[in-house]
Amino acid sequence: MKALILAAGYATRLYPLTKEYPKPLLKVGNRPIIDYILDKLRGIEGLDEIIVVTNSKFFLKFKAWVSHSKEKKRISLVDDMTRTLSDRRGAIGDMHFVVKKKRLDDDLLVVGGDNIFDGDLKSFIDFARAHCPYSVIGIHDLKDRASASKYGVIKLDRKNMIADFKEKPKKPGSSLVAMCLYYFPKEKLGLLNEYLKSKANKHDATGFYIDWLRKKDPTYGFVFGGRWYDIGDAKFFSQAKVAYSKNRRSFRNA
């Protein structure tokens, strides 16, 4: 299995912090956001490579980060060859770019490089492997439908299959939202190419791909416990910093 950390965005909502610095390397609790993801990946059985996809603008900054990392698993950097917001590939485009460039033929765990969560990733992996060859989406319960309107909103059936998905609906039908956390079995990686063949499909927000995928192929959801911070803007960045300063061990696996 490979893990792919999406870190090629330009994070304009966090300007000026991210104008010349990538969001996943911003610090929370005196550590880069991406280091918390490495904490979660550590100890996952069968994971033999961590791939970080970034862009040409920030590639050297990630290279410096890797050179100082104490992570024992192999970390590979991939430059998606974009330099500005206008020519970005988008999250789905970056996934496809990496799969093609690396010629991946392994199950793929995809994690957004701006996510911090304290739920059990090992349980998610166990759930995903038990449901192979189908894709699995990480889900967080906000406990508040009104707040869910900012995210991709999910409804699950009794078998934990995704029965409905709406990207940022005005009136959410559920408080369950999609985290940027996906398990794609190797048998399903070719669907990325099929999705991107249509110019009508959007390449940026992963939610549009998930909605397309669940209509084409059974797709399951795993609801995480604990806290989750999707650091999309200054408000959530501040909340994560405050939460972590209160408990330095709160986001590490036991």
N, C-alpha and C positions, 0 to 999 in steps of 0.2 A: 504494500500500500504506500501511496505517496500522499503528502499533505501539501496543499497549495494555499499560500497566504496572499490575498489580494491587497496589493500596496501600490497600485499604479495611478491612484486618483490624484486630483489636484486640490481638493478640499478648500474650495473658494469660500465656503461659509465660515471658515476659521481664519480668514485673512485678518490681520497681517501675520499671525503666527505661522501660517503654512505657505506664505508666499514664496519663501526660499528654503522651506524645510518640510519634509513629508510628515503627514499626520501620524502614521504608525510609530514614528520615532520621538514624538512628543512624550514628555515624561509625566507619569502619574505615580506618586509615592516614590519619587526619585529613580524610577526605572522607566524605560521606553514602553509604550503600550504593547508593542509587538513581543516584548519579553514575557508578558503574561500569557500570551498565546503559546509560546515555547514551553512554559510551565505546564500547560494543559496537554501538550503533545508528548511530553516526556513520559516514557513508560508505556505508551500505546504499543501493544504487541503487533508485530508485523510491519510497523512503520519504519521504512529504511531511508527515507529522504524527505527533507522539508524544502519546498521550492517557494521562493519569494519572487513574485512578479512586480516589478516597478517600472518606472519610465526613464528616459534618457536624462531628464532634468535632475532626478534625484538618485540616479544609479550609484554615483560615487559616495553619496552619504550612506546608502545601505551597504556598500562595500566596506566602508570604514566600520560600520556597526558589526558586520560579520567578522571582521578581523579582530574585534575585541570580545566577541561572544565566547562564552565558555560552554556553549551547547555541544554535547557529544555527538548528536545525530548530524548527519551530513546536511549542510545548508547550501542550496544552489540558488544563485541569483539569475533572473531572466529579465533582460531589458526589452520592453515591448515596443521600443523604437519610436515612441511619441515624445513630444517635448512641450506641448501646449494643450490647454483645455479644448481647443477647437479641433485638434486631430487625435484626441484620446480614443482608445478602442472601446472603452466601457467594460464593465465587469464580465459580461458574457464574451465579448470579443477577446479579453485577456485570457479567460479560461481556454477558449478555443486556440488562441495563439500558443499558449504553453503546451497544450496537449499535442498540437501539431509539431512544434519546434523540438520538444523532448521525445516525440514519438511514444507517448505514454500508452502502456498497455497494462495498467494496474488500476485497482480500485483507487478512487481519488476523494480525499477529504478536503473540502474547500472552506476556508475561514476568512472572514473579512478582517483586514489588518487593523481596523479601528474598533474591534469588539473586545470588551473585558467582561467575563462572566465567571461565576463561581459554582455553576452547576457541574455535574459529573460527566465529563467527556467520555470516560471509559464506558459508562452505561449507554451512552448514545451510540458508540461504536458497536457494542454488543447487540443493541437493538437493530442497528443497520445491517450487521452481518447476518442476523437471524431473518431479515427480510430480503436478502439478496435473491434474485438479481434486480430488485427494485430500488429506486432512489429514495433517500430519506432526508427530510428537512428538519433542522433544529428550530424549536418553537419556544417562545416565552409568553407566559400568561401575565398581562399587565394588570389584570383584575379590574380594569376600568375601560369600558367600551369607548368612551369619548376620547381618551388618550390614544386609542388604537388607530384613529384616523390618520395618523402620521406615518403609518407603516403598512406593510402588506398583511392583510387580515385573513386568517385561516379558519375554516370550519372542518372538524374531524368527524368521521363516522365512528361507529362502535369498534371498528377494527383498527382505528388510528390511521385510516387512509384519508388523504385530503379530499374532502367532498366539495369544497368551494374555496376560491382564493380571489381576493379583491385588493388591488394596489391602491392604497390611500383613499379608501371610500369615505364619503361625507358622513354616512350613517353606518358604522361598522356593525356587522351582525354577530360579532364575537369579540372577546378580549384577547384572543390568541393571535400573536403576531410572529411573522417569520424573522428569525435571526439570520444574519449572513453566515450560515453554517450548513453545509450540505455534504452528503455522502453519495457519490455517484459510482456505482459498480462499473467495472471496466466495460461491461457489455453495453452500457448506456452512454459512453463518451462520444460515440458517433452522432448522437442526437444533437449535440452542440452545432455540428456542421449543418445538419438538416435545418435547424432553427435559423441559422445565420444566412442560409441560402435565400430566404425571403427578405427583401429589402424593407418590407412593411413591418417586420419585427424589430423591436427596440433592443439595442445592444447594451444599454447602460444599466438600468435597474434590473437586478436579478429576479425581482418579482414577476416581471413579464414572462421570463423564461419558465419560471415555476408554474405559472398559470397555464402556459402552453404545454408543458411537460405533463402535468397531472391530467390534462384532457386526452393526451396521447397514450399515456402509460401509467399504470397504478403507481402512486407516489405516496409515501407514508410520512407521518409527522411524529416527532418525539418531543414531548414537553419537558423542558428543563425546570428544575427547582432553583432556588437561590436568586441572586441578583444578576442583572445584565445591563451593561452600559454600551449603547451604540453611539459612539462619540462622533456625532455628525455636526455639531455646532458648539459654540462657546458655552452654552448653558449645560449641556451634558458633559462636556469636558470638565467644567467646574464641579459638577456633582460627583463625578468619578474621583477627582482629586480629593474632595472633602471626605467621601466615603472611605477611600483607601487610607487617608491619613489617620482615621480613627482605629483602623485595624490592619496592620501591615501584612498579616497572614491571610486576610479574608478571601483572596482570590487565588490561592495556591491549592493544588490538589493535596489532600491529606496523605 
